[in-house]
Amino acid sequence: MNATEDKKKAAEPFRGTKSEKIQGAAVNLVRSVPGLKQSVLSGVALLTRHETGYLQAKLKKEESKTAELTERCEELTSILASVSKHIEREQKFNKDVKNEAAAVRRVMFVEHQREAIKQHFPEYSRYLASVETLEKRVLEAMSARIMPVIVLTHIQKTAGNSIIAYLRRCLTVDRIARIHEFEMSPREDIERAVAEKFGHFDVLAGHIPFCRRVDELTAPRESINISILREPVDRVVSLYYYLRANASWLGQGQTIIEKKITLESFANSEAYFDNHMVRMLCDLEPIAVPLGACTKEMLEQAKINIVKHFLLVGLTEQTPEFLAVLARLFCFSLEDVPSENVNKQRSSISSVSKEALNAIAKHNSYDVELYEFVQKLWNVTAKDWLSQSKF
């Protein structure tokens, strides 16, 4: 295109939008004015160099600030690491002191318990393990730095879940190993699980009978057995309505529904093993003894095991006191524990017929006797110690 054509094109009216007209006018102006195009380009280049220099200077300044911030962050990180190590040392020290104090408290409690058993249960005092002098035991306890593993023999419908909830608050969830799934498993399977799955724990809790001796599987750490019993008739009534309410996933509950088993006949039916608490605490597997075949010897074994192997056996009806003793024996905090696994569909025991209550008591007579034994033992040992304890 020559100069004549440029002038001719510049003279033509520009068609389009307002923005396009402005752009067109600018292009025509550059074309029609000699040297303007070069001037514009030179101005753009000058502005570009100026802007580039400005941005480079700003970037350099920002890099300097970034370097200062990085250095400051490194200083703060170093300080934080130092503080964290200090806190970790303090926490370990506090934990050691707590474990030491708890160990001494347990020695004092066991001593009180031994004296009470000798006085009130002389026929069972011979089952107490021989121990060194109190002074020597206290000195050994003061050197303790590791908390023993708590083994909870969890008997159904005795507030065991509330005890576990409390221990979770004190020790965190990942320190509590619930082993209910091994309820019907042989001891070898439980031992393998403790060694592999539950390698780091402070509590082992499950519907596992004492005869499988879970407490012997915690080496090299020591272990302490605890449990809690409930008034037998009330426990069976609670269990009956719990099974019925959860029949959709509990086989025993399905049996109750399908065969229309009444509460009165429940304690002597295939849906339930009589004298369950004795079965859980004696030296025989619960299912190894047929329905109605529990013996006086099994009851005596359960009593001996409680005296000989359990640090604490409480009563469901006195759960707050049980937790208070547990808190003092392990230096735990004592807070309110929510009721766990409460069946709102169960009837009040006051609404249960006397015939049903009498039938339950008859078929669980050994449980009734065991409960009375533990009730007396609790009153002269743990409850008495709690009232006298000054720390």
C-alpha positions in Angstrom: 0.0 0.0 0.0 1.5 3.4 -1.1 1.1 6.8 0.6 -1.8 7.8 -1.6 -3.7 4.7 -0.6 -2.9 5.3 3.1 -4.3 8.8 2.9 -7.3 7.6 1.1 -7.9 4.8 3.7 -7.3 7.3 6.6 -10.0 9.6 5.1 -12.6 6.8 5.0 -14.9 6.8 8.0 -14.2 3.9 10.4 -17.1 1.5 11.1 -17.5 -0.6 14.3 -18.0 -0.3 18.1 -16.9 2.7 20.1 -13.8 0.9 21.3 -12.9 -0.3 17.8 -13.4 3.3 16.5 -10.9 4.6 19.1 -8.4 1.9 18.2 -8.9 2.6 14.5 -8.4 6.3 15.0 -5.2 5.7 16.9 -3.9 3.4 14.1 -4.8 6.0 11.5 -3.1 8.7 13.5 0.2 6.7 13.6 0.0 6.0 9.9 -0.7 9.6 8.9 1.8 11.5 11.1 5.4 10.9 10.0 7.7 9.7 12.7 4.9 9.2 15.2 5.1 5.5 15.0 8.8 5.4 15.9 8.2 7.9 18.7 5.5 5.8 20.1 7.7 2.7 20.0 10.6 4.5 21.5 8.3 5.7 24.3 7.0 2.2 24.9 10.6 0.9 25.1 11.6 3.6 27.5 8.6 2.9 29.7 9.3 -0.8 29.5 12.9 -0.3 30.6 11.8 1.9 33.4 9.2 -0.5 34.6 11.6 -3.5 34.3 14.2 -1.6 36.4 11.5 -0.8 39.0 10.3 -4.3 39.1 13.9 -5.6 39.5 14.6 -3.3 42.3 11.3 -4.2 44.0 12.1 -7.9 43.5 15.6 -7.5 45.0 14.0 -5.7 48.0 11.5 -8.5 48.4 14.2 -11.1 48.2 16.0 -9.3 51.0 12.9 -9.3 53.1 12.3 -12.9 52.3 15.9 -13.8 53.4 15.3 -11.9 56.7 12.0 -13.7 57.3 13.6 -17.0 56.5 16.4 -16.4 58.9 13.9 -15.3 61.6 11.7 -18.4 61.0 14.8 -20.6 61.4 15.5 -18.9 64.7 11.9 -19.3 65.9 12.0 -23.0 64.7 15.1 -23.6 66.7 13.6 -21.9 69.8 10.4 -24.0 69.4 12.4 -27.2 69.1 14.2 -26.3 72.3 10.9 -25.5 74.1 9.4 -28.8 72.8 12.3 -30.8 74.2 12.0 -29.0 77.5 8.2 -29.7 77.6 8.9 -33.4 76.7 11.4 -33.7 79.5 9.0 -32.1 81.9 6.2 -34.4 80.8 8.4 -37.5 81.2 9.4 -36.3 84.6 5.8 -35.7 85.6 4.8 -39.1 84.3 7.6 -40.8 86.2 6.6 -39.0 89.4 3.0 -39.9 88.8 3.9 -43.6 88.2 6.1 -43.6 91.3 3.4 -42.1 93.5 0.8 -44.5 92.1 3.0 -47.5 92.8 3.5 -46.5 96.4 -0.3 -46.0 96.8 -0.9 -49.5 95.4 1.6 -51.0 97.9 -0.2 -49.2 100.8 -3.6 -50.4 99.4 -2.5 -54.0 99.1 -1.1 -53.9 102.7 -4.5 -52.6 103.9 -6.3 -55.2 101.9 -4.1 -58.0 103.3 -4.8 -57.0 106.8 -8.5 -56.8 106.2 -8.6 -60.2 104.6 -6.7 -61.7 107.5 -9.2 -60.2 109.9 -12.5 -60.7 108.1 -11.7 -63.7 105.8 -9.2 -65.8 107.7 -10.1 -68.9 105.8 -8.9 -67.2 102.6 -5.8 -65.5 104.0 -3.6 -68.5 103.2 -4.1 -67.8 99.6 -2.4 -64.4 99.9 1.0 -64.4 98.2 4.0 -64.0 100.6 5.5 -60.6 100.3 8.6 -58.8 101.6 8.4 -56.2 104.3 6.3 -53.1 103.7 9.4 -50.9 103.8 11.1 -52.9 101.1 8.0 -52.9 98.9 7.7 -49.2 99.3 11.3 -48.6 98.3 10.9 -50.9 95.2 7.7 -49.1 94.3 9.5 -45.7 94.4 11.9 -46.9 91.7 9.0 -47.9 89.4 8.8 -45.8 86.3 6.4 -47.8 84.1 2.7 -48.2 84.7 1.5 -51.8 84.9 -1.1 -53.0 82.3 -4.6 -53.0 83.6 -6.5 -56.2 82.7 -10.3 -55.7 83.0 -12.3 -58.9 83.1 -15.4 -57.4 81.7 -18.5 -59.3 82.8 -21.6 -58.4 80.7 -24.0 -55.8 82.0 -21.9 -54.7 85.0 -21.0 -51.1 83.9 -17.8 -52.3 82.2 -18.3 -49.9 79.3 -18.4 -47.0 81.7 -15.2 -48.1 83.3 -13.6 -48.3 79.8 -14.9 -44.8 79.0 -13.3 -43.5 82.1 -10.0 -45.2 81.3 -10.1 -43.7 77.8 -10.4 -40.2 79.3 -7.4 -40.8 81.5 -5.1 -42.7 79.0 -6.5 -41.8 75.5 -8.3 -44.2 73.2 -5.3 -45.7 71.5 -3.9 -46.9 74.9 -7.0 -49.0 75.5 -7.1 -52.4 73.7 -10.6 -53.9 73.7 -10.4 -57.6 73.0 -14.1 -58.6 72.9 -13.6 -60.4 69.6 -11.6 -63.0 71.3 -14.4 -64.0 73.7 -14.6 -67.5 72.2 -11.0 -67.7 71.1 -8.4 -70.1 72.6 -5.6 -68.6 74.7 -3.1 -68.9 71.9 -5.1 -66.6 69.7 -5.3 -64.0 72.5 -1.5 -64.3 73.1 -0.8 -63.7 69.4 -3.1 -60.7 69.3 -1.5 -59.1 72.4 1.9 -59.6 70.9 1.1 -58.3 67.4 -2.1 -56.2 67.4 -1.9 -54.8 70.9 1.8 -54.1 71.2 1.3 -50.7 72.8 -1.4 -50.5 75.5 -2.1 -49.7 79.1 -5.4 -51.5 79.3 -6.7 -54.9 78.1 -10.5 -55.1 78.4 -12.8 -57.8 77.1 -15.4 -60.5 77.9 -12.5 -62.9 78.4 -12.8 -65.4 81.3 -10.1 -65.2 83.9 -9.0 -68.8 83.3 -7.3 -67.8 80.1 -4.9 -65.6 82.2 -4.6 -62.6 79.9 -2.7 -61.0 82.8 0.2 -63.4 82.1 0.6 -62.2 78.5 1.8 -58.6 79.2 5.5 -59.3 79.9 7.9 -57.6 80.3 5.4 -55.2 81.9 3.6 -56.2 85.0 -0.2 -56.5 85.0 -3.0 -55.8 87.4 -6.4 -57.5 87.3 -9.6 -55.6 88.0 -13.3 -56.4 87.6 -16.7 -55.3 88.7 -19.8 -57.4 89.7 -23.5 -56.5 89.7 -26.3 -57.8 91.9 -27.0 -61.1 90.0 -30.8 -60.9 89.6 -30.7 -57.3 88.4 -27.8 -58.2 86.0 -29.8 -61.0 84.5 -32.9 -58.9 84.1 -30.8 -56.2 82.4 -29.1 -58.8 80.1 -32.5 -60.3 79.1 -33.9 -57.0 77.9 -30.6 -56.0 76.3 -30.5 -59.2 74.2 -34.1 -58.7 73.1 -33.5 -55.1 72.1 -30.5 -56.2 70.0 -31.9 -59.4 68.5 -31.1 -58.1 65.0 -27.4 -58.8 65.5 -27.1 -60.9 68.7 -27.8 -64.7 68.4 -29.0 -65.0 71.9 -31.5 -62.3 71.3 -32.8 -64.0 68.2 -33.3 -67.2 70.2 -35.3 -65.3 72.8 -37.6 -63.8 70.1 -38.0 -66.9 68.0 -38.6 -69.3 70.9 -40.6 -66.7 72.9 -38.5 -67.2 76.0 -39.9 -65.4 79.0 -37.8 -63.7 81.6 -38.7 -66.3 84.2 -37.4 -69.1 82.0 -34.4 -67.1 80.6 -31.9 -68.0 83.3 -32.5 -71.7 82.7 -32.6 -71.6 78.9 -30.2 -72.3 76.1 -29.9 -68.5 75.5 -28.0 -68.0 78.8 -25.4 -69.7 81.0 -26.4 -69.6 84.6 -24.0 -68.3 87.3 -22.2 -66.3 84.6 -20.1 -64.3 87.1 -18.8 -67.5 88.8 -18.0 -69.0 85.3 -16.1 -65.9 84.3 -13.9 -65.9 87.5 -13.3 -69.5 88.2 -10.6 -71.8 86.7 -12.8 -73.4 84.1 -14.0 -72.3 80.7 -17.6 -70.9 81.0 -18.9 -73.1 78.1 -17.1 -76.2 79.4 -19.7 -76.6 82.2 -23.2 -77.5 81.0 -26.2 -75.5 81.9 -27.2 -76.0 85.5 -23.9 -77.9 86.3 -22.0 -75.2 88.2 -20.5 -76.5 91.5 -19.6 -75.2 94.9 -16.0 -75.9 93.9 -16.3 -73.4 91.0 -17.6 -70.8 93.5 -14.7 -71.3 95.8 -12.2 -71.1 92.9 -13.8 -67.7 91.9 -13.4 -66.4 95.5 -9.8 -67.6 95.8 -8.9 -66.0 92.4 -10.4 -62.7 93.5 -8.4 -62.8 96.8 -5.2 -64.0 95.2 -5.0 -62.4 91.7 -7.2 -59.3 91.7 -6.1 -55.9 92.9 -9.7 -54.5 92.8 -13.1 -56.0 92.3 -15.9 -53.5 92.7 -19.7 -53.3 92.6 -21.8 -51.8 89.8 -24.1 -50.2 92.3 -21.1 -48.3 93.7 -19.4 -47.4 90.4 -18.4 -43.8 91.5 -16.6 -45.2 94.5 -15.0 -47.9 92.4 -13.7 -45.2 90.0 -12.5 -43.1 93.0 -10.4 -46.0 94.3 -9.1 -46.7 90.8 -8.2 -43.0 90.4 -6.2 -43.0 93.6 -4.4 -46.2 92.8 -3.2 -45.0 89.5 -3.1 -41.2 90.1 -5.9 -40.6 87.5 -8.2 -37.6 87.4 -11.7 -38.3 88.7 -14.4 -37.0 86.4 -18.0 -37.9 85.8 -18.3 -40.8 83.5 -21.3 -41.1 81.1 -23.4 -44.2 81.3 -22.5 -46.5 78.5 -24.6 -49.2 76.8 -27.8 -48.3 78.7 -30.8 -50.2 77.4 -33.8 -47.8 77.6 -36.2 -50.6 76.6 -35.6 -52.7 79.7 -38.3 -52.8 82.4 -37.6 -51.6 85.9 -36.8 -54.5 88.2 -39.7 -53.3 90.4 -42.1 -54.2 87.6 -40.8 -57.8 87.3 -42.9 -60.5 88.9 -41.7 -62.1 92.1 -41.9 -65.5 90.3 -39.4 -64.4 87.7 -37.1 -62.8 90.3 -37.2 -66.0 92.4 -36.5 -68.2 89.4 -33.5 -66.0 88.4 -32.1 -66.1 91.9 -32.6 -69.9 92.1 -30.8 -70.6 88.9 -27.9 -68.2 89.8 -27.5 -69.1 93.5 -23.7 -69.3 93.2 -23.6 -65.8 91.6 -25.7 -64.5 94.5 -23.2 -66.0 97.0 -20.2 -64.7 95.1 -21.7 -61.2 95.0 -22.3 -61.2 98.7 -18.7 -62.3 99.3 -17.4 -59.5 97.0 -19.8 -57.0 98.6 -18.3 -57.7 102.1 -14.8 -57.7 100.7 -15.3 -54.4 99.1 -16.7 -52.8 102.2 -13.7 -53.9 104.5 -11.0 -53.2 101.9 -11.5 -50.7 99.1 -14.4 -48.7 100.6 -12.7 -48.6 104.0 -9.4 -47.6 102.5 -11.1 -44.8 100.5 -12.5 -43.3 103.6 -9.1 -43.5 105.4 -6.9 -42.5 102.6 -5.4 -39.0 102.9 -3.9 -38.7 99.5 
